[in-house]
Amino acid sequence: MATTFWAWLVSALVIVLLAVVVPGRLGAQNVLRDARGRYSLSRLQMMLWTVVLLSLICGMAFGRFAAGQVDVAGFRIPGQVLTLLSIAIGSAVVAGAIKVVKSTTRPGCVAAYPKGREGGRLWEMLTVEEGASAGKSIDLSKFQNFLITILLVLAYVAQAVAALRAVSNPAGIGGLPAFSDTFLVLLAVSHAGYLLGKIPSPTGTPESGTMADRLAEAEPEAAPAAAPNGVVPEMRPAEAEPQKV
């Protein structure tokens, strides 16, 4: 089973490199930052579950391949795991939609970083996003959601390790470990509280910068007006009038 565990670990490292490290090296924004240039809790959650589940699938498939199995993907994915992914993805989509609405309707109150000059630390994803206390005060709805997500991720990893150890031959792996229905309810309630916490709209101007500033920097400069035929008229300096004798 050592082959399966090593393949699981290597797959997880590769996914993290491709999603977080490589974009930063290429000058692009990594997947953990949202359109405001801030670290996003919903993006982190999706990233965690993607790394854990996708790398586990890759590790199990490689273990079956190393054991001589022809059908390397011949294992099942329990419905609880699919429900978990649906909750995480659905929460991220709804959270993103709420952010877009608020960034459009009240950009002067939404915290954001200037284009190309994104800053902040990872813990900032747990702070308030709007108003004068943005980036300073901890958002309790985010904090509980973060703790519960970390708890469930660690619990599932431990469950997967125990399930793999119980199988002497990788060829006997029947599928991913199932997720407890109680944990699913806990995760759903936690995400519901997280999304409801995004509805209030605190007032005030964030000190670190606003979405209005970020949008203003992204707007292109006004171009010269075009003529009716679509051709921009050539600008010539005015000629000096001849002096009268």
N, C-alpha and C positions, 0 to 999 in steps of 0.2 A: 504493500500500500504506500510505500515511500514515494513511488513514482507519481501517484495521484496527488499526494500532498505537495510535492515539489512543483508539479504542473499547476496546481491551484495557486500557489504562492507566486510563481513566475508570471502567470496570467494576470493576477491582480496588479503586480508591479508594472506590467506593460500597459494595462488600461490606464493606470494613474499617470504614467509618463505621457501617453498620447493625449490625455484629456487636460492635464494641468501643467506639466512641465514643458512639453514641446511648444504649445502655443505661446507661452511666455518667452521662450528662446527665440521664436520667430517674430516677436513683436506684436503678437495678437493677444486678445483678451482671453484669459482662461475660462473654462466652463463654470467656475464657481462665482463669477461676477455677473450681475444682471445689467440691464440697459442703463442703469444709473451709475455704473462703475463701482458699485458696492458689492461686498460679499453677500451671497444670498443663502439663507437657511434652506429653502425649498430645493435649490440646486444642489446643495451639499447632501441632502437626504437622498435625492435621486442618484447622485454619484455614489454614495455609500452602498445602496442596494444594488446598483448596477455592477459595481466592483465585486461585491460579495457573491451575487448570484451568477453573473456571467463568468467570472473566474472559476467558480465551483463547477459550472457546466463544462468549461474547457478542461479543468483538471480531471473530472470524471470521464470525459470522452477520451482524453489522452491515456488515462489509466486502462480503459477498456482496449484501446488500440495496442498499448504495450503488452497487454495480456493475450493478444491474438484474436480478439473479437472482430468480426467483420462489420457488424452493425455497431459502430462506436457511439452512435447517438441513440441507442436502443434503450433508453431509460425514460421514465415519465416525469413530468413536472406537476406536482400536486396542485389542486385547485386553490388551496390556501395561499400558495406562493403567487399564483396569478392574481388573486384578490389583493394581496399585499402590494404588488406592483401597480395594480389599478388605483389603489388608494394613494400611493406615493406620486404617481404620474398625474392623477386627477387633481391632487392638492397643488402640485407645482403649476399646472395649467391655470387653475382658478386664481392662485396667488399672483401669477404673472399678469392675468387679466385685470385684477384689482390694481396692480402697480401701474399698468398702462393708463387706466382711467384716471387715477389720481395724478400721475405725471402730466396728463393732458389738461385736466380741469383745474388743478391748483399747483402748478410747477414751482411757484415761489415758496411753498411750504415743504416741499419734498427734498430731502437731503440727496445730494449727488456730487460726484467729482467731475472736474473738467475733463474734456476729451483728451486722451493720451497722457493724462497726469493722474491716473487712478491711484489712490492710496488706501490707508486704513489697514487694520489688522484683521485676522480671521474672526476674532471674538466680536467684531463690530456687527456681525450678522445677528447677534442676540439683542442688539439695542434698538431703540425707537427709531423709526425711519422718517418721521415728519415732525415739524414744529421746532420750537427753540431747544428742546431737550434731545433732539436727534443726535445719535452717536454718543450720548452721555448716559442716559437712563436705560436700564435693562428692561426689555419687554417680557413680562411674565408669560404671556401666551407663547412666545418663541422659546423661552427658557424651558418650560415644561415639555414642549414638543421636542426640543433638542435632547433632553435627558432621556425621555422615553424612547426616542429613536436609537440612541446609543445603547440603551439597555437591551432593546430587542435585537439589534444587530449583533451584539456580543452573545446574547442567548442563542441566536440562530447559528452563529459560527461554532459555538460550543456543541450544539446539537448535531451539526454536520460532522464535526471531528469525531464525536462519539459514534455516529452512524457508520462512518468510514472505517473506524477501528474495529467495529463489530463484524466487518466483512473481511475474510481472509484473502480472497482473490478479487481484484478489481473487476473481473468479468462478471462477478455476481452482484454488482451494483444495480439495483432496480430502479432507482430514481432519486431525486432530490428529497431531503427530509421534509416532512410536512410541517406546517406551521400551526400552532395552537389556535383554536377559534377564540379563546379568551384573549390571547395576545392581539389577534386581529381587531377585536372590539376595542381593546385599549388603544391600539394605533389609530383606529377610525375616530374615536372620541378626542384623542390628542390633536389630530389634524383638524377636526371640526373647530376646536377651541383656537387653534392657530389661525385659521381663516377668519373666524369671527373677530379675532383681535386686530385684524387689518381694517375693519370697517370704520372705527373711530378716526376722526381727522383732526389731530392737534393743530393749533394755530402757532404762528411765530415763524421766524426765519432761522434755519440751521446755520451754525457758524462755519461748518466745513465747506459750504457751497450748496447751491440749489439746482434743481432740474431746469429751472428757467435759464440759469447761466450756461448749463451744458447744452441746452437746445440753441441758445443764441450763438454759441461758438460753432455749432454744427451747421448753421445756416450759411449758404454761399453768399458772396457779395453781389449786390445788384448789378446786372449787366446793362450796357447802354441800350436804350430803346431802339427797336428795329423799325425799319421803314415798312410801309404796307406790303411791299413785295418780298419781305423777309430779309432784306439786306441791311446790315447795320450801317448807317451813314458814317462817312469818314469825317473825323473831326479835324478841321484846319484852323490855324490861328487867324484871328481877324486882321485884315490888312489896314494899315494906318491910312487915314484919309489925308489927301493932299492939302497942304496949307494954302490958305488964300492970301494973295499978295495985296 
